[in-house]
Amino acid sequence: MTAQQKNTFEVCETVGFEDARQLLEDGEAFIERSDNDIAFDFRALQVSNSILVAMMMCWYRKAELDEKKVTFFNLPSGLQKIVEVSGLGSTLPIEK
């Protein structure tokens, strides 16, 4: 199944400390109401930072608890580098 065929949540914001909580909660609510295959699309993301990596881990864990499969795709190169440096490249299900 390709990412386009899954339930897709688009992360298209500039994420900072002030709006991170709302985006995290929106993503968790999306996981709760979605079917088994869920995708987070970062194509329109404008700024990459470590807050997003923390959110990705939270969403990944939420999906695991709900027994759903999650995939992250279209990560900007800056976000991909942060994931790799943090050592989570082999943990997070990132579609390339």
mmCIF file of the C-alpha atoms, coordinates in Angstrom:
data_MODEL
# 
_entry.id   MODEL 
# 
loop_
_atom_site.group_PDB 
_atom_site.id 
_atom_site.type_symbol 
_atom_site.label_atom_id 
_atom_site.label_alt_id 
_atom_site.label_comp_id 
_atom_site.label_asym_id 
_atom_site.label_entity_id 
_atom_site.label_seq_id 
_atom_site.pdbx_PDB_ins_code 
_atom_site.Cartn_x 
_atom_site.Cartn_y 
_atom_site.Cartn_z 
_atom_site.occupancy 
_atom_site.B_iso_or_equiv 
_atom_site.pdbx_formal_charge 
_atom_site.auth_seq_id 
_atom_site.auth_comp_id 
_atom_site.auth_asym_id 
_atom_site.auth_atom_id 
_atom_site.pdbx_PDB_model_num 
ATOM 1  C CA . MET A 1 1  ? 0.000   0.000  0.000  1.00 0.00 ? 1  MET A CA 1 
ATOM 2  C CA . THR A 1 2  ? 1.436   3.380  -0.938 1.00 0.00 ? 2  THR A CA 1 
ATOM 3  C CA . ALA A 1 3  ? 1.316   6.428  1.310  1.00 0.00 ? 3  ALA A CA 1 
ATOM 4  C CA . GLN A 1 4  ? -1.299  8.016  -0.921 1.00 0.00 ? 4  GLN A CA 1 
ATOM 5  C CA . GLN A 1 5  ? -3.674  5.097  -0.276 1.00 0.00 ? 5  GLN A CA 1 
ATOM 6  C CA . LYS A 1 6  ? -3.487  5.419  3.506  1.00 0.00 ? 6  LYS A CA 1 
ATOM 7  C CA . ASN A 1 7  ? -5.276  7.784  5.842  1.00 0.00 ? 7  ASN A CA 1 
ATOM 8  C CA . THR A 1 8  ? -2.987  10.800 5.588  1.00 0.00 ? 8  THR A CA 1 
ATOM 9  C CA . PHE A 1 9  ? -2.363  13.602 8.076  1.00 0.00 ? 9  PHE A CA 1 
ATOM 10 C CA . GLU A 1 10 ? -0.570  16.550 6.492  1.00 0.00 ? 10 GLU A CA 1 
ATOM 11 C CA . VAL A 1 11 ? 1.953   18.350 8.657  1.00 0.00 ? 11 VAL A CA 1 
ATOM 12 C CA . CYS A 1 12 ? 2.055   21.679 6.878  1.00 0.00 ? 12 CYS A CA 1 
ATOM 13 C CA . GLU A 1 13 ? 2.886   24.138 9.592  1.00 0.00 ? 13 GLU A CA 1 
ATOM 14 C CA . THR A 1 14 ? 5.887   25.834 11.037 1.00 0.00 ? 14 THR A CA 1 
ATOM 15 C CA . VAL A 1 15 ? 6.072   24.067 14.376 1.00 0.00 ? 15 VAL A CA 1 
ATOM 16 C CA . GLY A 1 16 ? 7.396   25.876 17.423 1.00 0.00 ? 16 GLY A CA 1 
ATOM 17 C CA . PHE A 1 17 ? 6.983   25.450 21.170 1.00 0.00 ? 17 PHE A CA 1 
ATOM 18 C CA . GLU A 1 18 ? 3.815   27.562 21.249 1.00 0.00 ? 18 GLU A CA 1 
ATOM 19 C CA . ASP A 1 19 ? 1.847   25.465 18.748 1.00 0.00 ? 19 ASP A CA 1 
ATOM 20 C CA . ALA A 1 20 ? 3.424   22.044 19.296 1.00 0.00 ? 20 ALA A CA 1 
ATOM 21 C CA . ARG A 1 21 ? 0.853   20.858 21.851 1.00 0.00 ? 21 ARG A CA 1 
ATOM 22 C CA . GLN A 1 22 ? -2.062  21.481 19.480 1.00 0.00 ? 22 GLN A CA 1 
ATOM 23 C CA . LEU A 1 23 ? -0.377  19.726 16.560 1.00 0.00 ? 23 LEU A CA 1 
ATOM 24 C CA . LEU A 1 24 ? 0.526   16.770 18.794 1.00 0.00 ? 24 LEU A CA 1 
ATOM 25 C CA . GLU A 1 25 ? -3.073  16.469 19.975 1.00 0.00 ? 25 GLU A CA 1 
ATOM 26 C CA . ASP A 1 26 ? -4.426  16.811 16.427 1.00 0.00 ? 26 ASP A CA 1 
ATOM 27 C CA . GLY A 1 27 ? -2.143  13.993 15.273 1.00 0.00 ? 27 GLY A CA 1 
ATOM 28 C CA . GLU A 1 28 ? -3.161  11.748 18.175 1.00 0.00 ? 28 GLU A CA 1 
ATOM 29 C CA . ALA A 1 29 ? -6.858  12.388 17.488 1.00 0.00 ? 29 ALA A CA 1 
ATOM 30 C CA . PHE A 1 30 ? -6.246  11.540 13.832 1.00 0.00 ? 30 PHE A CA 1 
ATOM 31 C CA . ILE A 1 31 ? -4.696  8.220  14.849 1.00 0.00 ? 31 ILE A CA 1 
ATOM 32 C CA . GLU A 1 32 ? -7.653  7.410  17.093 1.00 0.00 ? 32 GLU A CA 1 
ATOM 33 C CA . ARG A 1 33 ? -10.269 7.951  14.383 1.00 0.00 ? 33 ARG A CA 1 
ATOM 34 C CA . SER A 1 34 ? -8.319  6.387  11.492 1.00 0.00 ? 34 SER A CA 1 
ATOM 35 C CA . ASP A 1 35 ? -8.150  2.861  10.171 1.00 0.00 ? 35 ASP A CA 1 
ATOM 36 C CA . ASN A 1 36 ? -5.123  0.645  10.650 1.00 0.00 ? 36 ASN A CA 1 
ATOM 37 C CA . ASP A 1 37 ? -2.793  2.257  8.071  1.00 0.00 ? 37 ASP A CA 1 
ATOM 38 C CA . ILE A 1 38 ? -1.914  5.870  8.863  1.00 0.00 ? 38 ILE A CA 1 
ATOM 39 C CA . ALA A 1 39 ? 0.559   8.198  7.151  1.00 0.00 ? 39 ALA A CA 1 
ATOM 40 C CA . PHE A 1 40 ? 1.996   11.535 8.216  1.00 0.00 ? 40 PHE A CA 1 
ATOM 41 C CA . ASP A 1 41 ? 2.984   13.665 5.221  1.00 0.00 ? 41 ASP A CA 1 
ATOM 42 C CA . PHE A 1 42 ? 5.650   16.337 5.848  1.00 0.00 ? 42 PHE A CA 1 
ATOM 43 C CA . ARG A 1 43 ? 5.767   17.615 2.246  1.00 0.00 ? 43 ARG A CA 1 
ATOM 44 C CA . ALA A 1 44 ? 4.535   21.136 3.081  1.00 0.00 ? 44 ALA A CA 1 
ATOM 45 C CA . LEU A 1 45 ? 6.555   21.549 6.279  1.00 0.00 ? 45 LEU A CA 1 
ATOM 46 C CA . GLN A 1 46 ? 8.462   24.802 6.284  1.00 0.00 ? 46 GLN A CA 1 
ATOM 47 C CA . VAL A 1 47 ? 10.797  24.493 9.289  1.00 0.00 ? 47 VAL A CA 1 
ATOM 48 C CA . SER A 1 48 ? 12.447  21.352 10.638 1.00 0.00 ? 48 SER A CA 1 
ATOM 49 C CA . ASN A 1 49 ? 13.330  21.037 14.311 1.00 0.00 ? 49 ASN A CA 1 
ATOM 50 C CA . SER A 1 50 ? 13.689  18.513 17.114 1.00 0.00 ? 50 SER A CA 1 
ATOM 51 C CA . ILE A 1 51 ? 10.149  19.216 18.357 1.00 0.00 ? 51 ILE A CA 1 
ATOM 52 C CA . LEU A 1 52 ? 8.895   17.376 15.280 1.00 0.00 ? 52 LEU A CA 1 
ATOM 53 C CA . VAL A 1 53 ? 11.044  14.339 16.031 1.00 0.00 ? 53 VAL A CA 1 
ATOM 54 C CA . ALA A 1 54 ? 9.580   14.197 19.546 1.00 0.00 ? 54 ALA A CA 1 
ATOM 55 C CA . MET A 1 55 ? 6.082   14.417 18.039 1.00 0.00 ? 55 MET A CA 1 
ATOM 56 C CA . MET A 1 56 ? 6.877   11.671 15.558 1.00 0.00 ? 56 MET A CA 1 
ATOM 57 C CA . MET A 1 57 ? 7.903   9.414  18.447 1.00 0.00 ? 57 MET A CA 1 
ATOM 58 C CA . CYS A 1 58 ? 4.679   10.250 20.323 1.00 0.00 ? 58 CYS A CA 1 
ATOM 59 C CA . TRP A 1 59 ? 2.564   9.510  17.247 1.00 0.00 ? 59 TRP A CA 1 
ATOM 60 C CA . TYR A 1 60 ? 4.491   6.292  16.624 1.00 0.00 ? 60 TYR A CA 1 
ATOM 61 C CA . ARG A 1 61 ? 3.913   5.128  20.209 1.00 0.00 ? 61 ARG A CA 1 
ATOM 62 C CA . LYS A 1 62 ? 0.230   6.143  20.095 1.00 0.00 ? 62 LYS A CA 1 
ATOM 63 C CA . ALA A 1 63 ? -0.250  4.126  16.918 1.00 0.00 ? 63 ALA A CA 1 
ATOM 64 C CA . GLU A 1 64 ? 1.483   1.118  18.480 1.00 0.00 ? 64 GLU A CA 1 
ATOM 65 C CA . LEU A 1 65 ? -0.759  1.317  21.555 1.00 0.00 ? 65 LEU A CA 1 
ATOM 66 C CA . ASP A 1 66 ? -3.813  1.518  19.299 1.00 0.00 ? 66 ASP A CA 1 
ATOM 67 C CA . GLU A 1 67 ? -2.431  -1.420 17.276 1.00 0.00 ? 67 GLU A CA 1 
ATOM 68 C CA . LYS A 1 68 ? -2.242  0.613  14.080 1.00 0.00 ? 68 LYS A CA 1 
ATOM 69 C CA . LYS A 1 69 ? 0.523   0.943  11.515 1.00 0.00 ? 69 LYS A CA 1 
ATOM 70 C CA . VAL A 1 70 ? 1.977   4.418  10.988 1.00 0.00 ? 70 VAL A CA 1 
ATOM 71 C CA . THR A 1 71 ? 4.353   5.715  8.315  1.00 0.00 ? 71 THR A CA 1 
ATOM 72 C CA . PHE A 1 72 ? 6.106   9.080  7.983  1.00 0.00 ? 72 PHE A CA 1 
ATOM 73 C CA . PHE A 1 73 ? 6.929   10.314 4.496  1.00 0.00 ? 73 PHE A CA 1 
ATOM 74 C CA . ASN A 1 74 ? 8.147   13.312 2.496  1.00 0.00 ? 74 ASN A CA 1 
ATOM 75 C CA . LEU A 1 75 ? 10.437  14.420 5.314  1.00 0.00 ? 75 LEU A CA 1 
ATOM 76 C CA . PRO A 1 76 ? 12.461  17.513 4.395  1.00 0.00 ? 76 PRO A CA 1 
ATOM 77 C CA . SER A 1 77 ? 16.204  16.859 4.397  1.00 0.00 ? 77 SER A CA 1 
ATOM 78 C CA . GLY A 1 78 ? 16.677  18.894 7.597  1.00 0.00 ? 78 GLY A CA 1 
ATOM 79 C CA . LEU A 1 79 ? 14.148  16.794 9.487  1.00 0.00 ? 79 LEU A CA 1 
ATOM 80 C CA . GLN A 1 80 ? 15.621  13.585 8.069  1.00 0.00 ? 80 GLN A CA 1 
ATOM 81 C CA . LYS A 1 81 ? 19.050  14.646 9.361  1.00 0.00 ? 81 LYS A CA 1 
ATOM 82 C CA . ILE A 1 82 ? 17.679  15.353 12.847 1.00 0.00 ? 82 ILE A CA 1 
ATOM 83 C CA . VAL A 1 83 ? 16.053  11.899 12.907 1.00 0.00 ? 83 VAL A CA 1 
ATOM 84 C CA . GLU A 1 84 ? 19.340  10.281 11.885 1.00 0.00 ? 84 GLU A CA 1 
ATOM 85 C CA . VAL A 1 85 ? 21.441  12.249 14.393 1.00 0.00 ? 85 VAL A CA 1 
ATOM 86 C CA . SER A 1 86 ? 19.001  11.395 17.188 1.00 0.00 ? 86 SER A CA 1 
ATOM 87 C CA . GLY A 1 87 ? 19.486  7.690  16.443 1.00 0.00 ? 87 GLY A CA 1 
ATOM 88 C CA . LEU A 1 88 ? 15.827  7.132  15.567 1.00 0.00 ? 88 LEU A CA 1 
ATOM 89 C CA . GLY A 1 89 ? 16.300  6.401  11.876 1.00 0.00 ? 89 GLY A CA 1 
ATOM 90 C CA . SER A 1 90 ? 15.923  2.671  12.437 1.00 0.00 ? 90 SER A CA 1 
ATOM 91 C CA . THR A 1 91 ? 13.040  3.055  14.928 1.00 0.00 ? 91 THR A CA 1 
ATOM 92 C CA . LEU A 1 92 ? 10.686  5.417  13.141 1.00 0.00 ? 92 LEU A CA 1 
ATOM 93 C CA . PRO A 1 93 ? 8.909   3.973  10.083 1.00 0.00 ? 93 PRO A CA 1 
ATOM 94 C CA . ILE A 1 94 ? 10.034  6.469  7.467  1.00 0.00 ? 94 ILE A CA 1 
ATOM 95 C CA . GLU A 1 95 ? 9.032   5.859  3.867  1.00 0.00 ? 95 GLU A CA 1 
ATOM 96 C CA . LYS A 1 96 ? 11.630  7.072  1.398  1.00 0.00 ? 96 LYS A CA 1 
# 
